[in-house]
Amino acid sequence: MCHNRTCKKQGAAKVLAALTNLPVPDVTVTASSCLGQCGNGPMVLVLPDMVWYSGVQPHEIPLLVEQHLRCGERVKQMLYYRFHPQG
């Protein structure tokens, strides 16, 4: 999860807190430096899947945790359009 300047201004600290408050076995949540997508944050990058989520809000974390991290299905409405076109 990006925790650099722009994402921090967009609420990354609250998103990171929400992620760490919903632990998932075998999943490590890490604050990162800039992911290079400034202005589209807060950004969450799920590895090794290489799935990018943009504009993530704290209230969306339960859905991301349940659907993607626990069940392995992408949350389509949260996907970052630049890397995951909705076409």
HTML snippet that shows the backbone in 3Dmol.js (N, CA, C, O; Angstrom):
<script src="https://3Dmol.org/build/3Dmol-min.js"></script>
<div id="view" style="width:600px;height:400px;position:relative"></div>
<script>
const pdb = `
ATOM      1  N   MET A   1       0.846  -1.165   0.000  1.00  0.00           N
ATOM      2  CA  MET A   1       0.000   0.000   0.000  1.00  0.00           C
ATOM      3  C   MET A   1       0.886   1.221   0.000  1.00  0.00           C
ATOM      4  O   MET A   1       1.766   1.355   0.850  1.00  0.00           O
ATOM      5  N   CYS A   2       0.659   2.122  -0.955  1.00  0.00           N
ATOM      6  CA  CYS A   2       1.465   3.334  -1.045  1.00  0.00           C
ATOM      7  C   CYS A   2       1.231   4.208   0.183  1.00  0.00           C
ATOM      8  O   CYS A   2       0.099   4.462   0.596  1.00  0.00           O
ATOM      9  N   HIS A   3       2.336   4.652   0.741  1.00  0.00           N
ATOM     10  CA  HIS A   3       2.262   5.506   1.928  1.00  0.00           C
ATOM     11  C   HIS A   3       3.138   6.740   1.729  1.00  0.00           C
ATOM     12  O   HIS A   3       3.657   7.313   2.687  1.00  0.00           O
ATOM     13  N   ASN A   4       3.291   7.136   0.471  1.00  0.00           N
ATOM     14  CA  ASN A   4       4.099   8.302   0.149  1.00  0.00           C
ATOM     15  C   ASN A   4       3.240   9.571   0.223  1.00  0.00           C
ATOM     16  O   ASN A   4       2.051   9.504   0.535  1.00  0.00           O
ATOM     17  N   ARG A   5       3.836  10.695  -0.060  1.00  0.00           N
ATOM     18  CA  ARG A   5       3.225  12.016   0.139  1.00  0.00           C
ATOM     19  C   ARG A   5       1.806  12.169  -0.393  1.00  0.00           C
ATOM     20  O   ARG A   5       0.890  12.474   0.370  1.00  0.00           O
ATOM     21  N   THR A   6       1.617  11.961  -1.682  1.00  0.00           N
ATOM     22  CA  THR A   6       0.308  12.222  -2.280  1.00  0.00           C
ATOM     23  C   THR A   6      -0.745  11.259  -1.739  1.00  0.00           C
ATOM     24  O   THR A   6      -1.846  11.683  -1.388  1.00  0.00           O
ATOM     25  N   CYS A   7      -0.424   9.986  -1.670  1.00  0.00           N
ATOM     26  CA  CYS A   7      -1.388   9.019  -1.131  1.00  0.00           C
ATOM     27  C   CYS A   7      -1.699   9.317   0.339  1.00  0.00           C
ATOM     28  O   CYS A   7      -2.837   9.155   0.779  1.00  0.00           O
ATOM     29  N   LYS A   8      -0.689   9.753   1.094  1.00  0.00           N
ATOM     30  CA  LYS A   8      -0.933  10.133   2.489  1.00  0.00           C
ATOM     31  C   LYS A   8      -1.947  11.261   2.567  1.00  0.00           C
ATOM     32  O   LYS A   8      -2.853  11.230   3.400  1.00  0.00           O
ATOM     33  N   LYS A   9      -1.796  12.261   1.696  1.00  0.00           N
ATOM     34  CA  LYS A   9      -2.739  13.382   1.671  1.00  0.00           C
ATOM     35  C   LYS A   9      -4.139  12.927   1.291  1.00  0.00           C
ATOM     36  O   LYS A   9      -5.123  13.562   1.670  1.00  0.00           O
ATOM     37  N   GLN A  10      -4.236  11.828   0.544  1.00  0.00           N
ATOM     38  CA  GLN A  10      -5.530  11.311   0.095  1.00  0.00           C
ATOM     39  C   GLN A  10      -6.112  10.283   1.070  1.00  0.00           C
ATOM     40  O   GLN A  10      -7.138   9.667   0.780  1.00  0.00           O
ATOM     41  N   GLY A  11      -5.459  10.095   2.228  1.00  0.00           N
ATOM     42  CA  GLY A  11      -6.033   9.232   3.263  1.00  0.00           C
ATOM     43  C   GLY A  11      -5.428   7.855   3.400  1.00  0.00           C
ATOM     44  O   GLY A  11      -6.068   6.956   3.946  1.00  0.00           O
ATOM     45  N   ALA A  12      -4.211   7.667   2.919  1.00  0.00           N
ATOM     46  CA  ALA A  12      -3.588   6.341   2.960  1.00  0.00           C
ATOM     47  C   ALA A  12      -3.433   5.792   4.375  1.00  0.00           C
ATOM     48  O   ALA A  12      -3.526   4.581   4.572  1.00  0.00           O
ATOM     49  N   ALA A  13      -3.201   6.650   5.358  1.00  0.00           N
ATOM     50  CA  ALA A  13      -3.016   6.172   6.732  1.00  0.00           C
ATOM     51  C   ALA A  13      -4.269   5.464   7.243  1.00  0.00           C
ATOM     52  O   ALA A  13      -4.170   4.440   7.919  1.00  0.00           O
ATOM     53  N   LYS A  14      -5.447   6.003   6.924  1.00  0.00           N
ATOM     54  CA  LYS A  14      -6.700   5.373   7.356  1.00  0.00           C
ATOM     55  C   LYS A  14      -6.945   4.058   6.619  1.00  0.00           C
ATOM     56  O   LYS A  14      -7.464   3.103   7.197  1.00  0.00           O
ATOM     57  N   VAL A  15      -6.571   4.015   5.343  1.00  0.00           N
ATOM     58  CA  VAL A  15      -6.723   2.781   4.559  1.00  0.00           C
ATOM     59  C   VAL A  15      -5.783   1.708   5.104  1.00  0.00           C
ATOM     60  O   VAL A  15      -6.179   0.554   5.264  1.00  0.00           O
ATOM     61  N   LEU A  16      -4.544   2.090   5.386  1.00  0.00           N
ATOM     62  CA  LEU A  16      -3.572   1.151   5.945  1.00  0.00           C
ATOM     63  C   LEU A  16      -4.052   0.634   7.292  1.00  0.00           C
ATOM     64  O   LEU A  16      -3.932  -0.560   7.568  1.00  0.00           O
ATOM     65  N   ALA A  17      -4.587   1.496   8.128  1.00  0.00           N
ATOM     66  CA  ALA A  17      -5.116   1.072   9.429  1.00  0.00           C
ATOM     67  C   ALA A  17      -6.264   0.080   9.252  1.00  0.00           C
ATOM     68  O   ALA A  17      -6.342  -0.917   9.969  1.00  0.00           O
ATOM     69  N   ALA A  18      -7.153   0.354   8.296  1.00  0.00           N
ATOM     70  CA  ALA A  18      -8.277  -0.557   8.036  1.00  0.00           C
ATOM     71  C   ALA A  18      -7.776  -1.924   7.569  1.00  0.00           C
ATOM     72  O   ALA A  18      -8.314  -2.958   7.965  1.00  0.00           O
ATOM     73  N   LEU A  19      -6.738  -1.922   6.722  1.00  0.00           N
ATOM     74  CA  LEU A  19      -6.160  -3.187   6.248  1.00  0.00           C
ATOM     75  C   LEU A  19      -5.534  -3.979   7.388  1.00  0.00           C
ATOM     76  O   LEU A  19      -5.715  -5.193   7.477  1.00  0.00           O
ATOM     77  N   THR A  20      -4.806  -3.303   8.249  1.00  0.00           N
ATOM     78  CA  THR A  20      -4.132  -4.015   9.332  1.00  0.00           C
ATOM     79  C   THR A  20      -5.112  -4.468  10.410  1.00  0.00           C
ATOM     80  O   THR A  20      -4.806  -5.380  11.177  1.00  0.00           O
ATOM     81  N   ASN A  21      -6.282  -3.841  10.476  1.00  0.00           N
ATOM     82  CA  ASN A  21      -7.297  -4.257  11.455  1.00  0.00           C
ATOM     83  C   ASN A  21      -8.106  -5.463  11.007  1.00  0.00           C
ATOM     84  O   ASN A  21      -8.881  -6.011  11.792  1.00  0.00           O
ATOM     85  N   LEU A  22      -7.938  -5.886   9.761  1.00  0.00           N
ATOM     86  CA  LEU A  22      -8.625  -7.079   9.235  1.00  0.00           C
ATOM     87  C   LEU A  22      -7.574  -8.078   8.749  1.00  0.00           C
ATOM     88  O   LEU A  22      -7.439  -8.302   7.546  1.00  0.00           O
ATOM     89  N   PRO A  23      -6.838  -8.674   9.674  1.00  0.00           N
ATOM     90  CA  PRO A  23      -5.755  -9.566   9.258  1.00  0.00           C
ATOM     91  C   PRO A  23      -6.260 -10.788   8.502  1.00  0.00           C
ATOM     92  O   PRO A  23      -7.328 -11.327   8.791  1.00  0.00           O
ATOM     93  N   VAL A  24      -5.461 -11.210   7.525  1.00  0.00           N
ATOM     94  CA  VAL A  24      -5.761 -12.390   6.718  1.00  0.00           C
ATOM     95  C   VAL A  24      -4.556 -13.326   6.841  1.00  0.00           C
ATOM     96  O   VAL A  24      -3.419 -12.890   6.661  1.00  0.00           O
ATOM     97  N   PRO A  25      -4.791 -14.604   7.147  1.00  0.00           N
ATOM     98  CA  PRO A  25      -3.662 -15.540   7.233  1.00  0.00           C
ATOM     99  C   PRO A  25      -2.846 -15.547   5.941  1.00  0.00           C
ATOM    100  O   PRO A  25      -3.407 -15.523   4.845  1.00  0.00           O
ATOM    101  N   ASP A  26      -1.542 -15.580   6.076  1.00  0.00           N
ATOM    102  CA  ASP A  26      -0.600 -15.646   4.953  1.00  0.00           C
ATOM    103  C   ASP A  26      -0.595 -14.391   4.077  1.00  0.00           C
ATOM    104  O   ASP A  26      -0.092 -14.433   2.955  1.00  0.00           O
ATOM    105  N   VAL A  27      -1.140 -13.287   4.565  1.00  0.00           N
ATOM    106  CA  VAL A  27      -1.111 -12.017   3.840  1.00  0.00           C
ATOM    107  C   VAL A  27      -0.367 -11.007   4.707  1.00  0.00           C
ATOM    108  O   VAL A  27      -0.686 -10.822   5.881  1.00  0.00           O
ATOM    109  N   THR A  28       0.626 -10.362   4.110  1.00  0.00           N
ATOM    110  CA  THR A  28       1.385  -9.333   4.794  1.00  0.00           C
ATOM    111  C   THR A  28       1.008  -7.980   4.220  1.00  0.00           C
ATOM    112  O   THR A  28       1.076  -7.771   3.009  1.00  0.00           O
ATOM    113  N   VAL A  29       0.615  -7.074   5.080  1.00  0.00           N
ATOM    114  CA  VAL A  29       0.280  -5.710   4.666  1.00  0.00           C
ATOM    115  C   VAL A  29       1.495  -4.837   4.954  1.00  0.00           C
ATOM    116  O   VAL A  29       2.009  -4.807   6.072  1.00  0.00           O
ATOM    117  N   THR A  30       1.944  -4.128   3.918  1.00  0.00           N
ATOM    118  CA  THR A  30       3.153  -3.321   4.034  1.00  0.00           C
ATOM    119  C   THR A  30       2.921  -1.929   3.460  1.00  0.00           C
ATOM    120  O   THR A  30       2.347  -1.777   2.382  1.00  0.00           O
ATOM    121  N   ALA A  31       3.375  -0.918   4.193  1.00  0.00           N
ATOM    122  CA  ALA A  31       3.384   0.441   3.658  1.00  0.00           C
ATOM    123  C   ALA A  31       4.599   0.557   2.755  1.00  0.00           C
ATOM    124  O   ALA A  31       5.707   0.185   3.141  1.00  0.00           O
ATOM    125  N   SER A  32       4.388   1.075   1.552  1.00  0.00           N
ATOM    126  CA  SER A  32       5.495   1.197   0.596  1.00  0.00           C
ATOM    127  C   SER A  32       5.800   2.659   0.327  1.00  0.00           C
ATOM    128  O   SER A  32       5.068   3.559   0.738  1.00  0.00           O
ATOM    129  N   SER A  33       6.889   2.866  -0.367  1.00  0.00           N
ATOM    130  CA  SER A  33       7.172   4.205  -0.880  1.00  0.00           C
ATOM    131  C   SER A  33       6.313   4.400  -2.127  1.00  0.00           C
ATOM    132  O   SER A  33       5.419   3.597  -2.393  1.00  0.00           O
ATOM    133  N   CYS A  34       6.570   5.434  -2.874  1.00  0.00           N
ATOM    134  CA  CYS A  34       5.752   5.780  -4.033  1.00  0.00           C
ATOM    135  C   CYS A  34       5.650   4.632  -5.036  1.00  0.00           C
ATOM    136  O   CYS A  34       6.649   4.006  -5.391  1.00  0.00           O
ATOM    137  N   LEU A  35       4.424   4.372  -5.483  1.00  0.00           N
ATOM    138  CA  LEU A  35       4.189   3.347  -6.504  1.00  0.00           C
ATOM    139  C   LEU A  35       4.099   3.960  -7.900  1.00  0.00           C
ATOM    140  O   LEU A  35       3.822   3.259  -8.873  1.00  0.00           O
ATOM    141  N   GLY A  36       4.333   5.272  -7.995  1.00  0.00           N
ATOM    142  CA  GLY A  36       4.397   5.930  -9.300  1.00  0.00           C
ATOM    143  C   GLY A  36       3.065   6.247  -9.941  1.00  0.00           C
ATOM    144  O   GLY A  36       3.004   6.472 -11.149  1.00  0.00           O
ATOM    145  N   GLN A  37       1.995   6.270  -9.165  1.00  0.00           N
ATOM    146  CA  GLN A  37       0.677   6.564  -9.723  1.00  0.00           C
ATOM    147  C   GLN A  37       0.030   7.732  -8.989  1.00  0.00           C
ATOM    148  O   GLN A  37      -1.168   7.715  -8.705  1.00  0.00           O
ATOM    149  N   CYS A  38       0.828   8.735  -8.687  1.00  0.00           N
ATOM    150  CA  CYS A  38       0.397   9.885  -7.891  1.00  0.00           C
ATOM    151  C   CYS A  38      -0.877  10.519  -8.442  1.00  0.00           C
ATOM    152  O   CYS A  38      -1.050  10.673  -9.651  1.00  0.00           O
ATOM    153  N   GLY A  39      -1.755  10.877  -7.523  1.00  0.00           N
ATOM    154  CA  GLY A  39      -3.014  11.510  -7.884  1.00  0.00           C
ATOM    155  C   GLY A  39      -4.148  10.530  -8.064  1.00  0.00           C
ATOM    156  O   GLY A  39      -5.297  10.942  -8.223  1.00  0.00           O
ATOM    157  N   ASN A  40      -3.853   9.234  -8.043  1.00  0.00           N
ATOM    158  CA  ASN A  40      -4.887   8.205  -8.205  1.00  0.00           C
ATOM    159  C   ASN A  40      -5.077   7.397  -6.927  1.00  0.00           C
ATOM    160  O   ASN A  40      -5.785   6.390  -6.927  1.00  0.00           O
ATOM    161  N   GLY A  41      -4.465   7.822  -5.872  1.00  0.00           N
ATOM    162  CA  GLY A  41      -4.451   7.073  -4.620  1.00  0.00           C
ATOM    163  C   GLY A  41      -5.639   7.357  -3.734  1.00  0.00           C
ATOM    164  O   GLY A  41      -6.554   8.104  -4.082  1.00  0.00           O
ATOM    165  N   PRO A  42      -5.590   6.748  -2.606  1.00  0.00           N
ATOM    166  CA  PRO A  42      -4.595   5.797  -2.134  1.00  0.00           C
ATOM    167  C   PRO A  42      -4.567   4.538  -2.991  1.00  0.00           C
ATOM    168  O   PRO A  42      -5.604   3.997  -3.375  1.00  0.00           O
ATOM    169  N   MET A  43      -3.352   4.093  -3.278  1.00  0.00           N
ATOM    170  CA  MET A  43      -3.133   2.918  -4.114  1.00  0.00           C
ATOM    171  C   MET A  43      -2.854   1.694  -3.248  1.00  0.00           C
ATOM    172  O   MET A  43      -2.105   1.762  -2.273  1.00  0.00           O
ATOM    173  N   VAL A  44      -3.469   0.579  -3.620  1.00  0.00           N
ATOM    174  CA  VAL A  44      -3.182  -0.718  -3.005  1.00  0.00           C
ATOM    175  C   VAL A  44      -2.771  -1.650  -4.127  1.00  0.00           C
ATOM    176  O   VAL A  44      -3.502  -1.826  -5.102  1.00  0.00           O
ATOM    177  N   LEU A  45      -1.600  -2.246  -3.984  1.00  0.00           N
ATOM    178  CA  LEU A  45      -1.086  -3.204  -4.960  1.00  0.00           C
ATOM    179  C   LEU A  45      -1.035  -4.568  -4.293  1.00  0.00           C
ATOM    180  O   LEU A  45      -0.355  -4.748  -3.283  1.00  0.00           O
ATOM    181  N   VAL A  46      -1.759  -5.533  -4.863  1.00  0.00           N
ATOM    182  CA  VAL A  46      -1.787  -6.884  -4.317  1.00  0.00           C
ATOM    183  C   VAL A  46      -0.780  -7.734  -5.084  1.00  0.00           C
ATOM    184  O   VAL A  46      -0.899  -7.932  -6.293  1.00  0.00           O
ATOM    185  N   LEU A  47       0.206  -8.226  -4.357  1.00  0.00           N
ATOM    186  CA  LEU A  47       1.250  -9.084  -4.922  1.00  0.00           C
ATOM    187  C   LEU A  47       1.107 -10.496  -4.376  1.00  0.00           C
ATOM    188  O   LEU A  47       0.673 -10.639  -3.233  1.00  0.00           O
ATOM    189  N   PRO A  48       1.436 -11.528  -5.102  1.00  0.00           N
ATOM    190  CA  PRO A  48       2.083 -11.536  -6.406  1.00  0.00           C
ATOM    191  C   PRO A  48       1.103 -11.402  -7.570  1.00  0.00           C
ATOM    192  O   PRO A  48       1.500 -11.539  -8.727  1.00  0.00           O
ATOM    193  N   ASP A  49      -0.164 -11.138  -7.281  1.00  0.00           N
ATOM    194  CA  ASP A  49      -1.197 -11.058  -8.321  1.00  0.00           C
ATOM    195  C   ASP A  49      -1.011  -9.894  -9.292  1.00  0.00           C
ATOM    196  O   ASP A  49      -1.529  -9.927 -10.408  1.00  0.00           O
ATOM    197  N   MET A  50      -0.266  -8.854  -8.866  1.00  0.00           N
ATOM    198  CA  MET A  50      -0.104  -7.627  -9.662  1.00  0.00           C
ATOM    199  C   MET A  50      -1.460  -6.994  -9.963  1.00  0.00           C
ATOM    200  O   MET A  50      -1.721  -6.574 -11.091  1.00  0.00           O
ATOM    201  N   VAL A  51      -2.315  -6.928  -8.955  1.00  0.00           N
ATOM    202  CA  VAL A  51      -3.615  -6.286  -9.084  1.00  0.00           C
ATOM    203  C   VAL A  51      -3.547  -4.950  -8.358  1.00  0.00           C
ATOM    204  O   VAL A  51      -3.185  -4.875  -7.184  1.00  0.00           O
ATOM    205  N   TRP A  52      -3.904  -3.901  -9.089  1.00  0.00           N
ATOM    206  CA  TRP A  52      -3.844  -2.534  -8.582  1.00  0.00           C
ATOM    207  C   TRP A  52      -5.251  -2.035  -8.284  1.00  0.00           C
ATOM    208  O   TRP A  52      -6.169  -2.173  -9.092  1.00  0.00           O
ATOM    209  N   TYR A  53      -5.390  -1.450  -7.097  1.00  0.00           N
ATOM    210  CA  TYR A  53      -6.639  -0.788  -6.711  1.00  0.00           C
ATOM    211  C   TYR A  53      -6.329   0.680  -6.468  1.00  0.00           C
ATOM    212  O   TYR A  53      -5.322   1.008  -5.841  1.00  0.00           O
ATOM    213  N   SER A  54      -7.193   1.571  -6.963  1.00  0.00           N
ATOM    214  CA  SER A  54      -6.939   3.012  -6.832  1.00  0.00           C
ATOM    215  C   SER A  54      -8.087   3.693  -6.110  1.00  0.00           C
ATOM    216  O   SER A  54      -9.219   3.210  -6.088  1.00  0.00           O
ATOM    217  N   GLY A  55      -7.753   4.842  -5.516  1.00  0.00           N
ATOM    218  CA  GLY A  55      -8.765   5.623  -4.813  1.00  0.00           C
ATOM    219  C   GLY A  55      -9.427   4.841  -3.701  1.00  0.00           C
ATOM    220  O   GLY A  55     -10.606   5.042  -3.409  1.00  0.00           O
ATOM    221  N   VAL A  56      -8.677   3.955  -3.082  1.00  0.00           N
ATOM    222  CA  VAL A  56      -9.237   3.069  -2.061  1.00  0.00           C
ATOM    223  C   VAL A  56      -9.604   3.872  -0.817  1.00  0.00           C
ATOM    224  O   VAL A  56      -8.826   4.699  -0.340  1.00  0.00           O
ATOM    225  N   GLN A  57     -10.795   3.615  -0.306  1.00  0.00           N
ATOM    226  CA  GLN A  57     -11.296   4.280   0.895  1.00  0.00           C
ATOM    227  C   GLN A  57     -11.416   3.261   2.030  1.00  0.00           C
ATOM    228  O   GLN A  57     -11.642   2.078   1.776  1.00  0.00           O
ATOM    229  N   PRO A  58     -11.267   3.709   3.275  1.00  0.00           N
ATOM    230  CA  PRO A  58     -11.312   2.781   4.401  1.00  0.00           C
ATOM    231  C   PRO A  58     -12.562   1.898   4.436  1.00  0.00           C
ATOM    232  O   PRO A  58     -12.477   0.723   4.790  1.00  0.00           O
ATOM    233  N   HIS A  59     -13.725   2.457   4.071  1.00  0.00           N
ATOM    234  CA  HIS A  59     -14.964   1.662   4.113  1.00  0.00           C
ATOM    235  C   HIS A  59     -14.993   0.557   3.051  1.00  0.00           C
ATOM    236  O   HIS A  59     -15.835  -0.338   3.126  1.00  0.00           O
ATOM    237  N   GLU A  60     -14.087   0.603   2.062  1.00  0.00           N
ATOM    238  CA  GLU A  60     -14.035  -0.420   1.016  1.00  0.00           C
ATOM    239  C   GLU A  60     -13.145  -1.602   1.395  1.00  0.00           C
ATOM    240  O   GLU A  60     -13.177  -2.640   0.734  1.00  0.00           O
ATOM    241  N   ILE A  61     -12.359  -1.450   2.446  1.00  0.00           N
ATOM    242  CA  ILE A  61     -11.403  -2.489   2.829  1.00  0.00           C
ATOM    243  C   ILE A  61     -12.060  -3.825   3.169  1.00  0.00           C
ATOM    244  O   ILE A  61     -11.548  -4.857   2.737  1.00  0.00           O
ATOM    245  N   PRO A  62     -13.170  -3.867   3.919  1.00  0.00           N
ATOM    246  CA  PRO A  62     -13.788  -5.178   4.178  1.00  0.00           C
ATOM    247  C   PRO A  62     -14.128  -5.944   2.899  1.00  0.00           C
ATOM    248  O   PRO A  62     -13.946  -7.160   2.842  1.00  0.00           O
ATOM    249  N   LEU A  63     -14.618  -5.244   1.873  1.00  0.00           N
ATOM    250  CA  LEU A  63     -14.927  -5.888   0.595  1.00  0.00           C
ATOM    251  C   LEU A  63     -13.658  -6.394  -0.075  1.00  0.00           C
ATOM    252  O   LEU A  63     -13.632  -7.525  -0.562  1.00  0.00           O
ATOM    253  N   LEU A  64     -12.608  -5.583  -0.110  1.00  0.00           N
ATOM    254  CA  LEU A  64     -11.342  -5.990  -0.716  1.00  0.00           C
ATOM    255  C   LEU A  64     -10.759  -7.204   0.012  1.00  0.00           C
ATOM    256  O   LEU A  64     -10.278  -8.144  -0.623  1.00  0.00           O
ATOM    257  N   VAL A  65     -10.804  -7.177   1.330  1.00  0.00           N
ATOM    258  CA  VAL A  65     -10.268  -8.298   2.117  1.00  0.00           C
ATOM    259  C   VAL A  65     -11.062  -9.570   1.837  1.00  0.00           C
ATOM    260  O   VAL A  65     -10.484 -10.618   1.548  1.00  0.00           O
ATOM    261  N   GLU A  66     -12.377  -9.473   1.923  1.00  0.00           N
ATOM    262  CA  GLU A  66     -13.204 -10.679   1.756  1.00  0.00           C
ATOM    263  C   GLU A  66     -13.146 -11.222   0.333  1.00  0.00           C
ATOM    264  O   GLU A  66     -12.907 -12.412   0.127  1.00  0.00           O
ATOM    265  N   GLN A  67     -13.364 -10.350  -0.646  1.00  0.00           N
ATOM    266  CA  GLN A  67     -13.470 -10.809  -2.031  1.00  0.00           C
ATOM    267  C   GLN A  67     -12.120 -11.154  -2.644  1.00  0.00           C
ATOM    268  O   GLN A  67     -11.991 -12.199  -3.284  1.00  0.00           O
ATOM    269  N   HIS A  68     -11.104 -10.300  -2.466  1.00  0.00           N
ATOM    270  CA  HIS A  68      -9.826 -10.561  -3.136  1.00  0.00           C
ATOM    271  C   HIS A  68      -8.875 -11.373  -2.266  1.00  0.00           C
ATOM    272  O   HIS A  68      -8.390 -12.423  -2.686  1.00  0.00           O
ATOM    273  N   LEU A  69      -8.608 -10.888  -1.052  1.00  0.00           N
ATOM    274  CA  LEU A  69      -7.585 -11.542  -0.237  1.00  0.00           C
ATOM    275  C   LEU A  69      -8.025 -12.903   0.300  1.00  0.00           C
ATOM    276  O   LEU A  69      -7.201 -13.807   0.433  1.00  0.00           O
ATOM    277  N   ARG A  70      -9.299 -13.059   0.609  1.00  0.00           N
ATOM    278  CA  ARG A  70      -9.785 -14.357   1.122  1.00  0.00           C
ATOM    279  C   ARG A  70     -10.296 -15.288   0.020  1.00  0.00           C
ATOM    280  O   ARG A  70     -10.094 -16.501   0.080  1.00  0.00           O
ATOM    281  N   CYS A  71     -10.965 -14.706  -0.993  1.00  0.00           N
ATOM    282  CA  CYS A  71     -11.606 -15.544  -2.022  1.00  0.00           C
ATOM    283  C   CYS A  71     -10.887 -15.528  -3.371  1.00  0.00           C
ATOM    284  O   CYS A  71     -11.222 -16.318  -4.254  1.00  0.00           O
ATOM    285  N   GLY A  72      -9.912 -14.648  -3.541  1.00  0.00           N
ATOM    286  CA  GLY A  72      -9.129 -14.638  -4.767  1.00  0.00           C
ATOM    287  C   GLY A  72      -9.802 -14.020  -5.971  1.00  0.00           C
ATOM    288  O   GLY A  72      -9.361 -14.236  -7.100  1.00  0.00           O
ATOM    289  N   GLU A  73     -10.871 -13.246  -5.756  1.00  0.00           N
ATOM    290  CA  GLU A  73     -11.576 -12.606  -6.868  1.00  0.00           C
ATOM    291  C   GLU A  73     -11.358 -11.102  -6.819  1.00  0.00           C
ATOM    292  O   GLU A  73     -11.508 -10.484  -5.764  1.00  0.00           O
ATOM    293  N   ARG A  74     -11.008 -10.515  -7.945  1.00  0.00           N
ATOM    294  CA  ARG A  74     -10.797  -9.073  -8.021  1.00  0.00           C
ATOM    295  C   ARG A  74     -12.082  -8.311  -7.734  1.00  0.00           C
ATOM    296  O   ARG A  74     -13.174  -8.763  -8.078  1.00  0.00           O
ATOM    297  N   VAL A  75     -11.944  -7.158  -7.107  1.00  0.00           N
ATOM    298  CA  VAL A  75     -13.083  -6.276  -6.858  1.00  0.00           C
ATOM    299  C   VAL A  75     -13.145  -5.311  -8.044  1.00  0.00           C
ATOM    300  O   VAL A  75     -12.481  -4.275  -8.044  1.00  0.00           O
ATOM    301  N   LYS A  76     -13.934  -5.654  -9.036  1.00  0.00           N
ATOM    302  CA  LYS A  76     -13.923  -4.957 -10.319  1.00  0.00           C
ATOM    303  C   LYS A  76     -14.122  -3.452 -10.209  1.00  0.00           C
ATOM    304  O   LYS A  76     -13.435  -2.690 -10.889  1.00  0.00           O
ATOM    305  N   GLN A  77     -15.047  -3.010  -9.368  1.00  0.00           N
ATOM    306  CA  GLN A  77     -15.339  -1.584  -9.284  1.00  0.00           C
ATOM    307  C   GLN A  77     -14.216  -0.781  -8.631  1.00  0.00           C
ATOM    308  O   GLN A  77     -14.240   0.449  -8.677  1.00  0.00           O
ATOM    309  N   MET A  78     -13.242  -1.445  -8.028  1.00  0.00           N
ATOM    310  CA  MET A  78     -12.129  -0.753  -7.382  1.00  0.00           C
ATOM    311  C   MET A  78     -10.838  -0.820  -8.190  1.00  0.00           C
ATOM    312  O   MET A  78      -9.857  -0.164  -7.841  1.00  0.00           O
ATOM    313  N   LEU A  79     -10.827  -1.604  -9.264  1.00  0.00           N
ATOM    314  CA  LEU A  79      -9.605  -1.785 -10.047  1.00  0.00           C
ATOM    315  C   LEU A  79      -9.112  -0.477 -10.646  1.00  0.00           C
ATOM    316  O   LEU A  79      -9.905   0.384 -11.028  1.00  0.00           O
ATOM    317  N   TYR A  80      -7.806  -0.340 -10.722  1.00  0.00           N
ATOM    318  CA  TYR A  80      -7.178   0.847 -11.305  1.00  0.00           C
ATOM    319  C   TYR A  80      -7.281   0.746 -12.820  1.00  0.00           C
ATOM    320  O   TYR A  80      -6.688  -0.141 -13.435  1.00  0.00           O
ATOM    321  N   TYR A  81      -8.033   1.655 -13.410  1.00  0.00           N
ATOM    322  CA  TYR A  81      -8.354   1.611 -14.844  1.00  0.00           C
ATOM    323  C   TYR A  81      -7.130   1.578 -15.736  1.00  0.00           C
ATOM    324  O   TYR A  81      -7.173   0.994 -16.818  1.00  0.00           O
ATOM    325  N   ARG A  82      -6.040   2.192 -15.306  1.00  0.00           N
ATOM    326  CA  ARG A  82      -4.858   2.285 -16.167  1.00  0.00           C
ATOM    327  C   ARG A  82      -4.226   0.902 -16.403  1.00  0.00           C
ATOM    328  O   ARG A  82      -3.690   0.643 -17.480  1.00  0.00           O
ATOM    329  N   PHE A  83      -4.289   0.038 -15.421  1.00  0.00           N
ATOM    330  CA  PHE A  83      -3.702  -1.300 -15.554  1.00  0.00           C
ATOM    331  C   PHE A  83      -4.731  -2.399 -15.755  1.00  0.00           C
ATOM    332  O   PHE A  83      -4.393  -3.509 -16.166  1.00  0.00           O
ATOM    333  N   HIS A  84      -5.971  -2.091 -15.467  1.00  0.00           N
ATOM    334  CA  HIS A  84      -7.045  -3.076 -15.595  1.00  0.00           C
ATOM    335  C   HIS A  84      -8.240  -2.428 -16.294  1.00  0.00           C
ATOM    336  O   HIS A  84      -9.231  -2.103 -15.640  1.00  0.00           O
ATOM    337  N   PRO A  85      -8.161  -2.237 -17.616  1.00  0.00           N
ATOM    338  CA  PRO A  85      -9.252  -1.578 -18.353  1.00  0.00           C
ATOM    339  C   PRO A  85     -10.587  -2.331 -18.190  1.00  0.00           C
ATOM    340  O   PRO A  85     -10.621  -3.561 -18.158  1.00  0.00           O
ATOM    341  N   GLN A  86     -11.649  -1.585 -18.090  1.00  0.00           N
ATOM    342  CA  GLN A  86     -12.978  -2.167 -17.897  1.00  0.00           C
ATOM    343  C   GLN A  86     -13.710  -2.372 -19.225  1.00  0.00           C
ATOM    344  O   GLN A  86     -14.893  -2.049 -19.328  1.00  0.00           O
ATOM    345  N   GLY A  87     -13.038  -2.891 -20.221  1.00  0.00           N
ATOM    346  CA  GLY A  87     -13.674  -2.983 -21.520  1.00  0.00           C
ATOM    347  C   GLY A  87     -14.302  -4.198 -21.854  1.00  0.00           C
ATOM    348  O   GLY A  87     -14.856  -4.327 -22.946  1.00  0.00           O
TER     349      GLY A  87
END
`;
const viewer = $3Dmol.createViewer("view");
viewer.addModel(pdb, "pdb");
viewer.setStyle({}, {cartoon: {color: "spectrum"}});
viewer.zoomTo();
viewer.render();
</script>
